[in-house]
Amino acid sequence: MTWLAGLCAVGLFVYLFYALVKPERF
């Protein structure tokens, strides 16, 4: 399922983005 792989990739990028932008929340 390509859409599932894409969804997982997007979720991972979003998680990393927030982890880098708002490190005080982790």
mmJSON file of the N, C-alpha and C atoms, coordinates in Angstrom:
{"data_MODEL":{"atom_site":{
"group_PDB":["ATOM","ATOM","ATOM","ATOM","ATOM","ATOM","ATOM","ATOM","ATOM","ATOM","ATOM","ATOM","ATOM","ATOM","ATOM","ATOM","ATOM","ATOM","ATOM","ATOM","ATOM","ATOM","ATOM","ATOM","ATOM","ATOM","ATOM","ATOM","ATOM","ATOM","ATOM","ATOM","ATOM","ATOM","ATOM","ATOM","ATOM","ATOM","ATOM","ATOM","ATOM","ATOM","ATOM","ATOM","ATOM","ATOM","ATOM","ATOM","ATOM","ATOM","ATOM","ATOM","ATOM","ATOM","ATOM","ATOM","ATOM","ATOM","ATOM","ATOM","ATOM","ATOM","ATOM","ATOM","ATOM","ATOM","ATOM","ATOM","ATOM","ATOM","ATOM","ATOM","ATOM","ATOM","ATOM","ATOM","ATOM","ATOM"],
"id":[1,2,3,4,5,6,7,8,9,10,11,12,13,14,15,16,17,18,19,20,21,22,23,24,25,26,27,28,29,30,31,32,33,34,35,36,37,38,39,40,41,42,43,44,45,46,47,48,49,50,51,52,53,54,55,56,57,58,59,60,61,62,63,64,65,66,67,68,69,70,71,72,73,74,75,76,77,78],
"type_symbol":["N","C","C","N","C","C","N","C","C","N","C","C","N","C","C","N","C","C","N","C","C","N","C","C","N","C","C","N","C","C","N","C","C","N","C","C","N","C","C","N","C","C","N","C","C","N","C","C","N","C","C","N","C","C","N","C","C","N","C","C","N","C","C","N","C","C","N","C","C","N","C","C","N","C","C","N","C","C"],
"label_atom_id":["N","CA","C","N","CA","C","N","CA","C","N","CA","C","N","CA","C","N","CA","C","N","CA","C","N","CA","C","N","CA","C","N","CA","C","N","CA","C","N","CA","C","N","CA","C","N","CA","C","N","CA","C","N","CA","C","N","CA","C","N","CA","C","N","CA","C","N","CA","C","N","CA","C","N","CA","C","N","CA","C","N","CA","C","N","CA","C","N","CA","C"],
"label_alt_id":[null,null,null,null,null,null,null,null,null,null,null,null,null,null,null,null,null,null,null,null,null,null,null,null,null,null,null,null,null,null,null,null,null,null,null,null,null,null,null,null,null,null,null,null,null,null,null,null,null,null,null,null,null,null,null,null,null,null,null,null,null,null,null,null,null,null,null,null,null,null,null,null,null,null,null,null,null,null],
"label_comp_id":["MET","MET","MET","THR","THR","THR","TRP","TRP","TRP","LEU","LEU","LEU","ALA","ALA","ALA","GLY","GLY","GLY","LEU","LEU","LEU","CYS","CYS","CYS","ALA","ALA","ALA","VAL","VAL","VAL","GLY","GLY","GLY","LEU","LEU","LEU","PHE","PHE","PHE","VAL","VAL","VAL","TYR","TYR","TYR","LEU","LEU","LEU","PHE","PHE","PHE","TYR","TYR","TYR","ALA","ALA","ALA","LEU","LEU","LEU","VAL","VAL","VAL","LYS","LYS","LYS","PRO","PRO","PRO","GLU","GLU","GLU","ARG","ARG","ARG","PHE","PHE","PHE"],
"label_asym_id":["A","A","A","A","A","A","A","A","A","A","A","A","A","A","A","A","A","A","A","A","A","A","A","A","A","A","A","A","A","A","A","A","A","A","A","A","A","A","A","A","A","A","A","A","A","A","A","A","A","A","A","A","A","A","A","A","A","A","A","A","A","A","A","A","A","A","A","A","A","A","A","A","A","A","A","A","A","A"],
"label_entity_id":["1","1","1","1","1","1","1","1","1","1","1","1","1","1","1","1","1","1","1","1","1","1","1","1","1","1","1","1","1","1","1","1","1","1","1","1","1","1","1","1","1","1","1","1","1","1","1","1","1","1","1","1","1","1","1","1","1","1","1","1","1","1","1","1","1","1","1","1","1","1","1","1","1","1","1","1","1","1"],
"label_seq_id":[1,1,1,2,2,2,3,3,3,4,4,4,5,5,5,6,6,6,7,7,7,8,8,8,9,9,9,10,10,10,11,11,11,12,12,12,13,13,13,14,14,14,15,15,15,16,16,16,17,17,17,18,18,18,19,19,19,20,20,20,21,21,21,22,22,22,23,23,23,24,24,24,25,25,25,26,26,26],
"pdbx_PDB_ins_code":[null,null,null,null,null,null,null,null,null,null,null,null,null,null,null,null,null,null,null,null,null,null,null,null,null,null,null,null,null,null,null,null,null,null,null,null,null,null,null,null,null,null,null,null,null,null,null,null,null,null,null,null,null,null,null,null,null,null,null,null,null,null,null,null,null,null,null,null,null,null,null,null,null,null,null,null,null,null],
"Cartn_x":[0.849,0.0,0.889,0.942,1.796,1.294,-0.045,-0.586,-0.241,-0.174,0.163,1.625,2.497,3.916,4.097,3.359,3.447,2.95,1.874,1.318,2.319,2.968,3.967,5.143,5.57,6.688,6.32,5.102,4.655,4.595,4.054,3.963,5.347,6.306,7.661,8.293,8.134,8.697,8.073,6.749,6.063,6.577,6.753,7.26,8.666,9.526,10.89,10.885,9.996,9.91,9.561,8.539,8.141,9.224,9.911,10.971,12.12,12.383,13.465,13.022,11.774,11.281,10.918,10.324,9.915,10.531,11.845,12.525,12.128,11.595,11.232,10.025,9.299,8.112,8.455,9.724,10.106,11.083],
"Cartn_y":[-1.194,0.0,1.25,1.916,3.097,4.227,4.366,5.464,5.281,4.028,3.768,4.136,3.778,4.111,5.628,6.307,7.77,8.402,7.85,8.386,8.23,7.094,6.862,7.823,8.048,8.957,10.378,10.807,12.16,12.306,11.298,11.355,11.454,10.707,10.737,12.108,12.693,14.02,15.072,14.973,15.938,15.807,14.572,14.342,14.923,14.672,15.2,16.723,17.289,18.746,19.385,18.856,19.414,19.185,18.055,17.759,18.762,19.222,20.182,21.612,21.939,23.301,23.574,22.581,22.782,21.701,21.763,20.754,20.843,22.001,22.142,21.291,20.795,19.983,18.498,18.146,16.733,16.457],
"Cartn_z":[0.0,0.0,0.0,-1.13,-1.242,-0.355,-0.264,0.547,2.018,2.462,3.86,4.131,3.203,3.357,3.344,2.48,2.401,3.688,4.234,5.476,6.62,6.69,7.739,7.577,6.339,6.081,6.491,6.154,6.506,8.023,8.697,10.155,10.785,10.248,10.788,10.597,9.402,9.143,10.045,10.245,11.121,12.55,13.015,14.373,14.529,13.551,13.616,13.54,12.714,12.573,13.912,14.584,15.879,16.928,16.864,17.829,17.683,16.453,16.222,16.518,16.191,16.376,17.834,18.507,19.904,20.795,21.015,21.841,23.31,23.745,25.151,25.519,24.509,24.791,24.884,24.718,24.748,25.897],
"occupancy":[1.0,1.0,1.0,1.0,1.0,1.0,1.0,1.0,1.0,1.0,1.0,1.0,1.0,1.0,1.0,1.0,1.0,1.0,1.0,1.0,1.0,1.0,1.0,1.0,1.0,1.0,1.0,1.0,1.0,1.0,1.0,1.0,1.0,1.0,1.0,1.0,1.0,1.0,1.0,1.0,1.0,1.0,1.0,1.0,1.0,1.0,1.0,1.0,1.0,1.0,1.0,1.0,1.0,1.0,1.0,1.0,1.0,1.0,1.0,1.0,1.0,1.0,1.0,1.0,1.0,1.0,1.0,1.0,1.0,1.0,1.0,1.0,1.0,1.0,1.0,1.0,1.0,1.0],
"B_iso_or_equiv":[0.0,0.0,0.0,0.0,0.0,0.0,0.0,0.0,0.0,0.0,0.0,0.0,0.0,0.0,0.0,0.0,0.0,0.0,0.0,0.0,0.0,0.0,0.0,0.0,0.0,0.0,0.0,0.0,0.0,0.0,0.0,0.0,0.0,0.0,0.0,0.0,0.0,0.0,0.0,0.0,0.0,0.0,0.0,0.0,0.0,0.0,0.0,0.0,0.0,0.0,0.0,0.0,0.0,0.0,0.0,0.0,0.0,0.0,0.0,0.0,0.0,0.0,0.0,0.0,0.0,0.0,0.0,0.0,0.0,0.0,0.0,0.0,0.0,0.0,0.0,0.0,0.0,0.0],
"pdbx_formal_charge":[null,null,null,null,null,null,null,null,null,null,null,null,null,null,null,null,null,null,null,null,null,null,null,null,null,null,null,null,null,null,null,null,null,null,null,null,null,null,null,null,null,null,null,null,null,null,null,null,null,null,null,null,null,null,null,null,null,null,null,null,null,null,null,null,null,null,null,null,null,null,null,null,null,null,null,null,null,null],
"auth_seq_id":[1,1,1,2,2,2,3,3,3,4,4,4,5,5,5,6,6,6,7,7,7,8,8,8,9,9,9,10,10,10,11,11,11,12,12,12,13,13,13,14,14,14,15,15,15,16,16,16,17,17,17,18,18,18,19,19,19,20,20,20,21,21,21,22,22,22,23,23,23,24,24,24,25,25,25,26,26,26],
"auth_comp_id":["MET","MET","MET","THR","THR","THR","TRP","TRP","TRP","LEU","LEU","LEU","ALA","ALA","ALA","GLY","GLY","GLY","LEU","LEU","LEU","CYS","CYS","CYS","ALA","ALA","ALA","VAL","VAL","VAL","GLY","GLY","GLY","LEU","LEU","LEU","PHE","PHE","PHE","VAL","VAL","VAL","TYR","TYR","TYR","LEU","LEU","LEU","PHE","PHE","PHE","TYR","TYR","TYR","ALA","ALA","ALA","LEU","LEU","LEU","VAL","VAL","VAL","LYS","LYS","LYS","PRO","PRO","PRO","GLU","GLU","GLU","ARG","ARG","ARG","PHE","PHE","PHE"],
"auth_asym_id":["A","A","A","A","A","A","A","A","A","A","A","A","A","A","A","A","A","A","A","A","A","A","A","A","A","A","A","A","A","A","A","A","A","A","A","A","A","A","A","A","A","A","A","A","A","A","A","A","A","A","A","A","A","A","A","A","A","A","A","A","A","A","A","A","A","A","A","A","A","A","A","A","A","A","A","A","A","A"],
"auth_atom_id":["N","CA","C","N","CA","C","N","CA","C","N","CA","C","N","CA","C","N","CA","C","N","CA","C","N","CA","C","N","CA","C","N","CA","C","N","CA","C","N","CA","C","N","CA","C","N","CA","C","N","CA","C","N","CA","C","N","CA","C","N","CA","C","N","CA","C","N","CA","C","N","CA","C","N","CA","C","N","CA","C","N","CA","C","N","CA","C","N","CA","C"],
"pdbx_PDB_model_num":[1,1,1,1,1,1,1,1,1,1,1,1,1,1,1,1,1,1,1,1,1,1,1,1,1,1,1,1,1,1,1,1,1,1,1,1,1,1,1,1,1,1,1,1,1,1,1,1,1,1,1,1,1,1,1,1,1,1,1,1,1,1,1,1,1,1,1,1,1,1,1,1,1,1,1,1,1,1]
}}}
